[in-house]
Amino acid sequence: MKQEYENKQVYFVGGGIASLAGAAFLVRDCDFPGSGIHIIEEMNILGGSNDGAGSEEHGYVIRGGRMLNDETYENTWDLLMSIPSLDHPGQSVREEIIAFDNANPTHSNARLVNASGEVVDVLSMGFDMADRLSMGKLIITPEEQMGKARISDWFGPHFFTTNFWYMWATTFAFQPWHSAVELKRYMIRFMHEFPRIQTLEGVTRTPYNQYDSIILPMKKYLEDHGVDFTLKCTVTDLEFKEDSGITVTGLHVVQGGAEELIEVKEEDLVIITNGSMTESSSLGSMTSAPRLNEKGSSWKLWERIAAKRPGLGNPSSFDDHIEGSKWESFTVTFSDTVFFDLMEQFSRNRAGTGALVTFKDSSWLMSIVLAYQPHFRNQPEHVRVFWGYGLYPDKEGDFVKKKMSDCTGEEIMTELLGHLHFEEHKEAIMATANCIPCMMPFITAQFMPRAIGDRPKVVPDGSTNLAFIGQFCEIPDDVVFTEEYSVRTARIAVYTLLGLNKPITPINHYQYDVRTLLASLVTSFR
């Protein structure tokens, strides 16, 4: 332990992957004592948006499936090389994921399906010259000149009918009204994926869901180093030193109904996950639809502190537009293999390749993913689980004449089977199906149009002990809605606040690679 850290405390607000990564960087790279690291989480479980839980009896739930990428998750892989596997002694989590992915590579043979239930030939991106010119202009235009432009401001109607848009939008969850700047960043950061977007070969998946495969090993690593976890505790506000700078002096928390003030000394650090993509999510059932909830404590905390000091961002750009940031996912549990067997025949995807199938003519723009089984550590051998989502939950279904947001799990399954034209198998499939829908009001809040400064810097100007991590702070050139963004922000926060001159794995700039540029150009004319 370094002597200067002996009396220093670090408080992480939020127990998602960003905070866990920050704590791990403190332990691994800074020789910081675990007893001085405190992770405060409102829920009764760690992991944040990297969730995964359930049983055969009650059904399994994952609110979202996080895709990883070998080429662009630079700091994530660096970190996971240091986290021991829970299942393979002597292996790191990174090595475990590589071995699994090599044995079970992603390859989609049915990326898009049309209204007739036919697999669409998606080798061609479907661009016309106007689309190509708009794409080229998007990539070379500086962000400062783009402002809060939406994707639909940048491209004409034809662009949103192309194979490219259906595949890119449903891979990364973009909507036409989302930020053109964010699409630009994605096109540059994932330029190497453009030529293979139709097969998703670049997607790296974990052996189980991300909670079981990433969060649990990270939690064990931190526990072994004495890190303190405080669950079911909500941080409601921060106290600041009364001067023109940004120095946190206290944390207002509520635990067990009791309010408390945690004193923060000047040498202590406070690292906050501001905002949350899965906050206020609601689950339904086979017989009930999920609710649409409003803002929760994470957003309210950010609003309170942003009102106290300049330079702490503008949460309103992200949390006041639920109509544009919400969509609905669903997790389906079966106690037999009937549906999986039919899907393997239909899609020509080997069961468990994690291939994404999108029903391009679905009014809900519905997609499903059949991951490798078992997808949960406690999943029995005969049980099968898959995940899906609809990007347009307020549109009426094509087979069930209701908004997706008003549908029960049974009705969502009926809509899905209609698009697959599996009607003759419906009785056998539904006999063991347990579909649990999940409404997420803020799931793409990070993609909403924003101005420069709406996302605060990781360490705001004038801050002596406060940093932001997660999806709603700013890293130039990097892309939100990724594990890497959370991990990178955590590494920047820790190194900066501690004044460490340690290297942070840089962003790979594929737009400067001649081979990548040539492959992308050729792809645009396919």
C-alpha positions, -999 to +999 in steps of 0.1 A: +000+000+000+013+034-009+017+056+022-001+086+008-033+065+004-034+053+040-062+076+051-077+083+017-112+071+009-128+067-025-166+067-029-181+053-061-218+062-065-234+034-085-225-003-087-223-008-124-194-019-145-178+016-145-175+017-107-163-019-106-137-011-132-126+020-114-122+000-082-102-026-100-079+000-116-073+015-081-063-019-067-043-032-097-026+000-110-024+022-079-018-002-051-048+014-033-061-005-003-094-021-009-106-011+026-106+025+014-128+019-016-165+021-012-191+013-038-226+026-030-255+010-050-292+016-047-302-019-058-296-050-038-273-064-065-242-051-084-238-049-121-260-020-132-271-026-168-250-058-170-278-079-154-290-114-156-311-134-131-340-158-128-349-195-127-367-221-147-398-217-125-401-179-126-383-172-159-350-156-167-345-119-174-318-099-191-328-063-198-301-061-225-274-081-242-240-063-244-220-070-275-182-069-272-157-063-300-120-073-301-108-043-320-125-015-301-127-027-265-091-018-257-093-009-220-119-036-213-096-064-225-067-048-206-087-049-174-102-084-179-067-098-185-062-091-148-095-106-135-093-144-127-119-166-143-144-182-119-145-214-139-111-220-153-082-218-127-052-201-142-072-183-169-082-147-169-117-136-179-103-122-211-087-156-220-119-174-211-139-151-234-114-156-263-115-194-259-153-194-258-156-171-288-132-191-309-152-222-302-185-205-308-180-177-334-209-154-343-221-158-378-256-147-390-271-164-420-305-147-415-297-111-405-329-097-420-362-114-425-390-099-446-428-099-442-431-132-461-408-149-436-380-151-461-344-144-454-333-113-472-301-112-493-281-085-474-248-086-492-257-053-508-259-023-485-286-008-507-271+027-509-278+051-537-253+078-546-270+104-524-267+080-494-230+075-501-223+113-504-242+120-472-222+093-454-189+107-466-199+142-456-210+129-422-176+113-416-155+144-425-177+171-409-163+183-375-186+177-346-186+214-336-203+221-369-230+195-365-245+207-332-277+188-322-285+176-357-305+144-359-297+115-382-329+123-401-315+158-406-285+144-423-299+117-446-328+115-470-358+091-467-341+065-490-313+059-465-338+046-439-350+019-463-315+005-470-302-029-458-274-010-441-298+011-420-319-019-409-287-038-399-268-009-383-298+005-365-308-028-349-272-038-341-265-006-322-301+006-314-301+038-334-333+057-343-337+083-370-342+110-343-310+102-325-278+123-327-260+125-360-228+130-340-232+097-323-238+079-356-206+096-370-186+084-341-199+048-345-192+049-383-156+058-375-150+037-344-166+006-360-155+012-396-138-022-396-172-038-389-188-022-420-178-049-445-191-077-422-221-061-407-244-086-425-229-115-406-219-099-373-187-119-374-170-091-354-192-096-323-174-112-294-197-129-268-193-141-233-199-177-222-229-166-201-248-134-198-226-104-189-236-105-152-225-141-148-194-138-171-181-104-162-197-089-131-194-119-108-156-124-115-150-086-110-170-087-078-150-117-065-117-100-074-127-068-055-140-088-025-107-106-023-090-072-021-113-060+007-134-035-013-165-023+006-199-028-010-229-009+004-261-021-013-297-008-010-283+027-003-293+057-024-271+088-028-295+117-031-273+148-031-238+161-028-224+189-006-198+212-021-172+234-006-183+270-006-159+285-032-158+288-069-142+254-075-157+219-074-148+201-041-172+176-027-175+177+011-204+153+018-227+126+004-264+127+014-276+090+015-308+072+024-305+036+037-333+016+053-355+048+053-329+067+074-311+098+060-274+102+067-245+125+057-212+109+048-184+134+054-160+136+026-125+150+034-106+171+009-082+142+003-111+118-004-125+112-039-160+109-052-167+091-085-202+092-098-221+072-125-244+101-136-275+089-153-285+053-161-298+037-193-317+010-174-330+030-145-367+029-139-371-002-161-403-023-154-410-060-160-443-075-172-453-111-174-471-136-197-503-120-185-493-084-179-476-055-197-448-036-181-453+000-168-436+031-182-419+047-152-404+082-148-370+094-136-353+076-107-326+086-082-297+085-106-311+112-129-324+132-099-290+132-083-274+145-115-300+172-119-295+184-083-257+187-085-257+201-121-279+230-108-253+237-081-222+241-102-214+250-138-195+224-158-214+194-145-234+188-176-270+192-187-291+161-178-322+175-195-308+167-229-309+130-220-336+124-193-364+147-205-371+128-237-385+094-228-406+092-260-373+092-279-352+071-256-374+042-246-378+008-261-388-026-249-370-059-246-382-094-237-366-125-224-382-159-231-377-191-212-386-226-225-384-259-207-378-277-240-360-272-273-389-269-297-385-232-306-347-234-308-348-264-331-373-246-354-351-215-354-320-234-363-338-249-393-353-215-403-323-193-400-295-218-408-277-204-378-261-230-356-279-229-323-260-207-298-240-186-323-257-155-308-267-143-343-291-114-344-323-118-365-343-087-374-378-087-389-373-056-411-410-052-420-422-055-384-440-024-372-422-028-339-389-034-357-384-066-337-352-085-334-342-117-315-309-133-304-305-169-295-274-171-274-253-202-266-269-223-239-269-223-210-270-185-208-272-185-170-250-203-145-280-219-128-299-228-160-309-265-162-297-285-192-332-289-207-340-252-205-336-227-233-335-189-230-335-162-257-337-124-258-354-099-281-365-063-284-386-039-304-374-004-312-409+010-318-429+000-288-457+025-294-466+012-328-494-013-334-484-049-340-488-066-374-505-097-359-515-084-325-534-051-330-520-034-299-490-013-291-460-034-280-459-013-248-495-025-240-488-062-248-484-091-224-456-116-228-481-140-245-491-113-270-454-105-278-448-142-285-479-143-307-465-114-327-431-130-330-445-163-342-465-145-368-434-129-383-417-163-383-448-179-399-446-206-372-484-207-367-487-244-371-462-249-342-477-222-320-494-246-296-462-266-290-440-235-286-464-217-263-469-248-241-437-240-222-430-204-231-425-178-204-420-144-220-411-115-196-413-081-213-392-052-200-399-015-206-368+008-204-376+045-205-339+057-209-323+028-228-310+050-256-309+083-237-272+085-244-280+088-281-303+118-278-292+150-297-269+170-274-248+201-274-211+203-265-210+205-227-242+186-221-220+156-211-196+168-184-159+160-187-148+129-168-130+153-144-147+187-147-126+218-149-120+231-114-127+197-097-103+187-069-120+154-060-151+148-082-152+127-114-180+113-136-180+078-152-203+058-173-223+066-204-232+103-198-198+119-195-176+130-224-146+111-240-137+127-273-140+103-303-153+073-283-188+057-285-214+055-258-237+024-253-206+002-250-188-016-221-156+001-233-169+036-227-177+028-191-143+011-185-124+039-202-141+066-183-133+048-150-096+045-159-094+082-169-111+092-136-089+072-114-056+081-130-065+118-133-078+123-097-047+105-083-024+125-106-009+093-121+011+095-153+001+060-165-008+052-201-045+046-210-049+022-240-056+046-269-085+045-293-078+026-325-084+051-353-094+028-382-104+057-404-066+063-410-060+027-421-059+025-459-071-011-460-100-004-438-110+027-458-107+007-491-128-022-477-155+003-465-156+021-499-160-012-517-188-023-493-207+010-499-210+000-536-220-036-530 
